[in-house]
Structures are given as structure tokens and as C-alpha cells.
Amino acid sequence: MSVSPESATPSADLALPLGEDPVAVLEAAVWAMAAVVSTRRQALSEPLADALLRDPQRTAVLESVGLVRRGAHGLVVHPSLDGPDEATARSAVEAKLSSLRQAVAAAAGDEAGTPEGGWGAQADAVLLNQGRASAATGRALAGRIVPRLAGCAERLAAEGSRILDVGTGVGALALALAEGFPRARVEGIDVLERALNLGRDELAAAEPAVAARVSLRLQDAVDVSERAAYQLVWLPAPFLPEEALRAALPRLAEALAPGAWLVAGTNPVAQDALRRSVGRWTAVRGGGNSFDTAHMSEELESLGLVEASTFPTVPGGPVLVAARRPVR
């Protein structure tokens, strides 16, 4: 069986119909997501065509939601089932597994991940899965976004250039940036000591030459006091409480060298009410905020940063908002 690289775009008649028993349909949708994650996970170790053939009932579920269809020369799959590279695909699987685990915890009334518990109440496995998934964003930032930011790649090619990774967690994104910019030093800060300890283990298992240029420290973004120090600042905005985010943004803008860039990860503006409301719930439940891409652009411009631009990353992933400190 072959798998066509064409896009199997779901048609309008495959939109999720809630019908007379919407709860049953939503329960089935959870299982459809399980089929997606299971298939993608299996495809990490064997060809996607083999993974689809291995479990025809599971593949039929994917067909029912339009992610797979039968073409003249074999199965045609939607691009979201087939990652552009193994590292990105693995990160995506880890992220979706983490999301499913958090959904189960919410259904069970688990306080972990609520504003009261925050990320500090999550299990180590959740922190590792969520953190490792962020490496895909780091690779996208290094390979596709920075080259499009005026002067940024040149600055980061200089020996001793510095990158600040806010909310570094287990350090996966910091490692991806250090790998992408072999002359830069990446400084990761986080408020959760347990995540940093996990990150130090991740550094110890990484390529020594890359890990040597990554440092992790316990620090709140609102306490960043350096001025004109960094050539790039990365900010995963959805993970910060709104009060902390508003307090940190001016500090981070001042930490930029003149002409340097701040890049903030934001949640994309969903086109449907379900994803918008789920996005707000999960962000606030995790102790974060409900800022979207447009709101973040406005905030950066209000701080005097210029040339604000937005960039998508991977399908379903964050949208990056970049703005630079003016050169005076």
C-alpha cells in the first residue's frame, strides 16, 4: 500500500456533526484524537503506510474525519499525519500525548495544571513531554524565522552573542537554539526549580559541545534587570500569568540590544468557538493567560518595539510574533 503526498483536506460534509447526542459525538472525537496520536507514534519507527495498514479499524477512524482517503494509487493522507522530519514528528507526538493526559486530569478533577497548582503541580513526565515538544519551535525559530529577521542571523553568528530563553522548562528549546546558532550562548530562566533540575539532566545527555553553551538558572522574567544584553529574546507568552507577562514585557524589551529582536510564541486565533474557548481554558488552567497573536503584537508595539511581524510554525503550533528594538 502506498501513501500519496497529496493533501487529504477534509471536505465540508466531514465537519463534526453533533446531532441529537452531542456528548456521544464528542466522546468519539476523543478516540479519533487517540487514533491520530497512536498512528503518528507508530510512524516514528516504521513507514506511515505500514502503520496505517497495521490497524485497519484505526485507519477507518482517520478516514471518517477526513485525515485519510482512498485514492487511485493508494491512501492519501493529510499533511498533519506526516511530519516534515523525525525530530518535529516526535515533538508533535509528545505534545499531543501531553495534551491528552492533561485533558484526562481535568476530567478527573485533578488540580494539577489549574491556576492554583500551575505547572509546578504537573508530573515530571508532563513537564518532560511538554518541554521536549518545544524543541520543534526552537528548530523553526532557528531555521526559518531568524533568517527572516533583519540582522538577527548576523548578530547570532558573532562569537559571544547571547540568547535569553524565558520559561526554559527542561531546556529543550534552549538546546535547539544552541544547536542552530553554534557561536551563541543560550541562557534559560524559569521559576520552577524542579523543571530546571530535569533540564540539567537533559543537558547532561545532550551533545557536550552544544550543552556547554547552555546555562539554566532560577529566575522570574519580571526580575530580568540586564539592559541591552541580548541579541535575541524568546518568550513563550501563553505560559506566563497575565500579571507576570505585563510586568515582564518592559524588562525584556530593555534587555534587548539596539536592533535586536524579541520573539514571542502565541496561541493562534482559532476560527471556531470550540477551539477559542478550549484555548482560553487550557491557558488559564495552566496558570497562563489568554493573549492571542493580535494582542501580543499590540503589546510589543506599545513598548516602542518596531517592525512587528507574525510567523506560523508547524500545523496547529504557535504563531510567533517578532519585533525589534529600534537602533538609535
C-alpha positions as CSV (number, residue, x, y, z in Angstrom):
1,M,0.0,0.0,0.0
2,S,1.3,3.4,-0.9
3,V,0.7,6.8,0.8
4,S,0.3,9.8,-1.5
5,P,2.0,13.1,-0.5
6,E,-1.1,14.9,-1.6
7,S,-3.2,16.8,0.9
8,A,-6.3,15.0,2.1
9,T,-8.2,18.1,3.0
10,P,-11.4,17.3,4.9
11,S,-14.5,18.3,2.9
12,A,-17.4,20.3,4.3
13,D,-19.5,17.2,4.8
14,L,-16.9,15.7,7.1
15,A,-17.3,18.5,9.6
16,L,-18.1,17.2,13.1
17,P,-21.9,16.9,13.3
18,L,-23.0,16.9,16.9
19,G,-26.6,15.7,16.1
20,E,-29.0,14.7,18.8
21,D,-26.4,13.2,21.1
22,P,-23.5,15.7,21.1
23,V,-21.8,14.1,24.2
24,A,-21.5,10.8,22.4
25,V,-20.0,12.5,19.3
26,L,-17.5,14.4,21.5
27,E,-16.5,11.2,23.2
28,A,-15.9,9.6,19.8
29,A,-13.8,12.7,18.9
30,V,-11.5,11.9,21.8
31,W,-11.0,8.4,20.4
32,A,-10.3,10.0,16.9
33,M,-7.6,12.0,18.5
34,A,-6.2,8.9,20.1
35,A,-6.1,7.3,16.6
36,V,-4.2,10.3,15.3
37,V,-1.6,10.1,18.1
38,S,-1.3,6.4,18.0
39,T,-0.7,6.4,14.3
40,R,1.8,9.2,14.4
41,R,3.6,7.5,17.3
42,Q,3.8,4.2,15.3
43,A,5.1,6.1,12.3
44,L,8.1,7.2,14.2
45,S,9.5,3.6,13.9
46,E,8.1,2.4,10.6
47,P,6.7,3.8,7.4
48,L,3.4,5.6,7.7
49,A,1.9,3.3,5.1
50,D,2.7,0.3,7.3
51,A,1.3,2.0,10.4
52,L,-2.0,2.6,8.6
53,L,-2.1,-0.9,7.3
54,R,-1.4,-2.4,10.7
55,D,-4.7,-1.4,12.2
56,P,-7.4,-1.0,9.6
57,Q,-10.1,-0.2,12.2
58,R,-8.0,2.6,13.5
59,T,-7.3,3.8,9.9
60,A,-11.1,3.8,9.3
61,V,-11.5,6.2,12.2
62,L,-9.0,8.5,10.5
63,E,-10.9,8.2,7.2
64,S,-14.2,9.1,9.0
65,V,-12.7,12.5,10.0
66,G,-11.1,13.2,6.6
67,L,-7.5,12.7,7.6
68,V,-7.1,9.7,5.2
69,R,-8.9,8.9,2.0
70,R,-8.5,6.3,-0.6
71,G,-7.1,7.5,-3.9
72,A,-6.4,5.8,-7.3
73,H,-2.9,4.9,-6.2
74,G,-3.3,4.2,-2.5
75,L,-4.1,6.2,0.6
76,V,-4.0,9.9,0.5
77,V,-3.1,11.5,3.9
78,H,-3.5,14.9,5.4
79,P,-0.1,16.5,6.0
80,S,-0.7,16.7,9.7
81,L,-0.3,12.9,9.9
82,D,3.1,13.0,8.4
83,G,5.7,15.4,10.0
84,P,8.3,17.1,7.9
85,D,11.2,15.4,9.7
86,E,11.6,12.8,12.5
87,A,12.5,15.3,15.2
88,T,9.5,17.5,14.5
89,A,7.2,14.5,14.3
90,R,8.4,13.1,17.6
91,S,8.0,16.5,19.3
92,A,4.4,16.7,17.9
93,V,3.5,13.3,19.3
94,E,4.9,14.2,22.7
95,A,2.9,17.4,22.7
96,K,-0.4,15.7,21.8
97,L,0.2,13.0,24.4
98,S,0.8,15.7,27.0
99,S,-2.4,17.5,26.0
100,L,-4.4,14.3,26.2
101,R,-3.0,13.5,29.6
102,Q,-3.9,17.0,30.8
103,A,-7.4,16.6,29.5
104,V,-7.9,13.4,31.4
105,A,-6.6,15.1,34.5
106,A,-9.1,17.9,34.1
107,A,-11.9,15.4,33.6
108,A,-10.9,13.6,36.8
109,G,-10.9,16.9,38.8
110,D,-7.1,16.9,39.2
111,E,-5.9,20.3,40.5
112,A,-2.5,19.9,38.7
113,G,-2.4,22.4,36.0
114,T,-5.1,24.7,37.4
115,P,-4.1,28.3,38.3
116,E,-3.8,27.1,41.9
117,G,-1.5,24.3,41.0
118,G,0.2,25.6,37.9
119,W,3.0,23.8,36.1
120,G,4.6,23.0,39.4
121,A,1.8,20.6,40.2
122,Q,2.4,18.6,37.0
123,A,4.1,15.2,37.0
124,D,7.7,15.1,35.7
125,A,6.5,13.2,32.6
126,V,4.2,16.0,31.7
127,L,7.0,18.6,32.1
128,L,9.4,16.5,30.0
129,N,6.9,15.8,27.3
130,Q,5.7,19.4,27.0
131,G,9.3,20.7,27.2
132,R,10.7,18.3,24.6
133,A,7.9,19.2,22.3
134,S,9.1,22.9,22.4
135,A,12.3,21.8,20.6
136,A,10.2,21.9,17.4
137,T,9.5,25.6,17.9
138,G,13.2,26.1,18.6
139,R,14.2,24.5,15.3
140,A,11.6,26.5,13.5
141,L,12.9,29.7,15.1
142,A,16.5,28.9,14.2
143,G,15.9,27.6,10.7
144,R,13.0,29.5,9.3
145,I,12.3,32.6,11.4
146,V,15.6,34.2,12.4
147,P,16.8,34.3,8.8
148,R,13.8,36.5,8.0
149,L,14.5,39.0,10.8
150,A,16.7,41.8,9.6
151,G,20.2,41.5,11.0
152,C,19.3,38.8,13.5
153,A,21.2,35.9,11.9
154,E,24.3,38.1,11.5
155,R,24.2,39.1,15.2
156,L,23.9,35.5,16.3
157,A,26.8,34.4,14.1
158,A,29.1,36.6,16.2
159,E,31.2,34.9,18.9
160,G,29.7,35.5,22.3
161,S,26.3,36.5,21.2
162,R,23.6,35.9,23.8
163,I,20.1,34.5,23.6
164,L,17.6,34.6,26.5
165,D,15.1,31.7,26.7
166,V,12.3,32.8,29.1
167,G,10.4,29.9,30.7
168,T,13.0,27.4,29.6
169,G,11.5,24.5,31.4
170,V,13.6,21.4,30.8
171,G,15.8,23.2,28.3
172,A,14.8,21.5,25.1
173,L,14.2,24.8,23.2
174,A,17.4,26.2,24.6
175,L,19.3,23.2,23.2
176,A,17.7,23.6,19.8
177,L,18.7,27.2,19.7
178,A,22.3,26.4,20.8
179,E,22.5,23.8,18.0
180,G,21.1,26.2,15.5
181,F,23.5,29.0,16.5
182,P,26.9,27.4,17.2
183,R,28.5,30.7,18.3
184,A,25.8,31.9,20.6
185,R,25.3,31.3,24.3
186,V,21.7,30.5,25.4
187,E,20.6,31.4,28.9
188,G,17.4,29.7,30.1
189,I,15.5,31.1,33.0
190,D,12.5,29.6,34.8
191,V,10.6,29.9,38.1
192,L,10.3,26.2,38.6
193,E,13.4,24.6,40.2
194,R,12.1,21.0,39.5
195,A,11.8,21.7,35.8
196,L,15.4,23.2,35.8
197,N,16.7,20.0,37.5
198,L,15.1,17.9,34.8
199,G,16.6,20.3,32.3
200,R,20.1,19.8,33.8
201,D,19.6,16.0,33.2
202,E,18.6,16.8,29.6
203,L,21.8,18.9,29.2
204,A,23.9,16.1,30.6
205,A,22.5,13.7,27.9
206,A,22.9,16.2,25.0
207,E,25.8,16.7,22.7
208,P,28.5,18.1,25.0
209,A,29.7,20.9,22.7
210,V,26.1,22.1,22.4
211,A,25.2,21.7,26.0
212,A,28.3,23.6,27.1
213,R,26.8,26.8,25.6
214,V,23.5,26.5,27.5
215,S,23.1,27.7,31.1
216,L,19.9,27.3,33.2
217,R,19.1,29.4,36.2
218,L,16.2,30.0,38.6
219,Q,14.8,33.5,37.8
220,D,11.5,35.1,37.2
221,A,11.1,37.1,33.9
222,V,9.9,40.1,35.9
223,D,13.3,40.2,37.7
224,V,15.4,40.4,34.5
225,S,17.5,43.6,35.0
226,E,20.1,43.4,32.3
227,R,20.0,46.1,29.7
228,A,21.0,45.9,26.0
229,A,22.4,42.5,26.7
230,Y,20.8,40.0,24.3
231,Q,20.7,39.6,20.5
232,L,17.5,37.5,20.8
233,V,14.9,37.0,23.5
234,W,12.4,34.1,23.3
235,L,9.2,34.4,25.2
236,P,6.6,31.6,25.4
237,A,3.8,34.1,26.2
238,P,0.9,31.7,26.9
239,F,2.7,30.1,29.8
240,L,3.0,33.3,31.9
241,P,0.2,34.6,34.1
242,E,-1.2,37.8,32.6
243,E,0.0,39.9,35.5
244,A,3.5,38.5,35.2
245,L,3.5,38.8,31.5
246,R,2.6,42.5,31.6
247,A,5.3,43.1,34.2
248,A,7.9,41.2,32.3
249,L,7.5,42.6,28.9
250,P,9.1,46.1,29.6
251,R,12.0,44.3,31.3
252,L,12.6,42.0,28.3
253,A,12.3,44.9,25.8
254,E,15.1,46.7,27.8
255,A,17.2,43.6,27.8
256,L,17.4,43.7,24.0
257,A,20.5,45.2,22.4
258,P,19.6,48.0,20.0
259,G,18.4,46.4,16.8
260,A,17.9,43.0,18.4
261,W,14.7,41.0,18.3
262,L,12.2,39.7,20.8
263,V,10.1,36.8,19.5
264,A,7.0,35.7,21.4
265,G,5.2,32.5,21.0
266,T,1.4,33.0,21.0
267,N,-1.6,30.9,20.5
268,P,-3.2,31.3,17.1
269,V,-6.6,32.9,16.8
270,A,-8.9,30.0,16.2
271,Q,-11.6,30.3,13.6
272,D,-14.2,28.4,15.6
273,A,-15.7,28.9,19.0
274,L,-14.7,25.5,20.3
275,R,-11.0,25.9,19.8
276,R,-11.1,29.5,21.0
277,S,-12.8,28.5,24.3
278,V,-10.7,25.4,24.8
279,G,-7.6,27.5,24.2
280,R,-8.6,30.1,26.8
281,W,-9.5,27.3,29.3
282,T,-6.2,25.4,28.9
283,A,-4.1,28.5,29.0
284,V,-5.6,29.9,32.2
285,R,-5.9,26.4,33.7
286,G,-2.1,26.1,33.3
287,G,-1.5,29.3,35.1
288,G,-1.1,31.2,31.9
289,N,-3.0,33.9,30.0
290,S,-5.4,34.2,27.1
291,F,-3.4,36.7,25.0
292,D,-3.6,35.9,21.3
293,T,-1.4,36.8,18.4
294,A,-3.0,40.2,17.7
295,H,-2.9,41.2,21.3
296,M,0.7,40.4,21.6
297,S,1.6,42.4,18.5
298,E,-0.2,45.4,20.1
299,E,1.7,45.0,23.4
300,L,5.1,44.9,21.7
301,E,4.4,48.0,19.6
302,S,3.2,49.8,22.7
303,L,6.6,49.2,24.3
304,G,8.3,51.0,21.3
305,L,9.4,47.9,19.5
306,V,9.1,48.1,15.7
307,E,8.7,46.0,12.6
308,A,6.3,43.7,14.3
309,S,5.6,40.6,12.2
310,T,3.9,37.2,12.6
311,F,5.1,33.8,11.5
312,P,3.4,30.4,11.7
313,T,5.5,27.4,12.9
314,V,4.1,23.9,12.4
315,P,0.4,23.0,11.7
316,G,-1.5,23.5,14.9
317,G,1.6,25.0,16.6
318,P,2.2,28.5,18.0
319,V,2.3,31.7,15.9
320,L,5.5,33.7,16.6
321,V,5.3,37.4,16.9
322,A,8.6,39.2,16.4
323,A,9.5,42.8,16.9
324,R,12.9,44.6,17.3
325,R,14.3,47.3,19.5
326,P,15.0,50.4,17.4
327,V,18.5,51.3,16.5
328,R,19.0,54.8,17.8
